[in-house]
Amino acid sequence: ESAHRVFSDLRQAHLQPDRYTYTQLISAAERAGEYEAADVVWREMLTKSRHVVPHTVMCGAYIHCLARQRRNLEAEDVLETMKARWDVPRNAAVYNALIGAHVRAGDVPKALHVYDRMQKEDNIMATEITFAVLIRACEEDGEF
């Protein structure tokens, strides 16, 4: 609520939010469980802020927010749009958020597919987090 108030004050001061402001708002809304507010910020950034181009951290924050809500198809769409539309580099954190979303949904094969894409399409090395999430998921799925 406080972050929303500060954002309102920024607008009233006739200042334009930048991509870092949008990223912080998305993250704050997600941490507070205010997912609709994160959606509003994302949509505003895309439609009203022509001067703001999404960057890796912003996209990652929104993918993480979508993943927490099990909105995996939308999270995948943001991942695709990062490269296809905005030419924004994807990193391990972005992929880990999507892998975690599929694991939480019980779709280990899809999580493994995202892991493969991460390496083949973007040549990104997996992190300790990637391995820990996938190993645990495979173990719980009986695929050790």
Protein Blocks (a to p, Z undefined) as FASTA:
>chain_A
ZZmmmmmmmmmnopacdfklmmmmmmmmmmnopamlmmmmmmmmmmmmmmbccdfklmmm
mmmmmmmnopmklmmmmmmmmmmmnopacdfklmmmmmmmmmmnopaklmmmmmmmmmmm
nopacdfklmmmmmmmmmmnopZZ
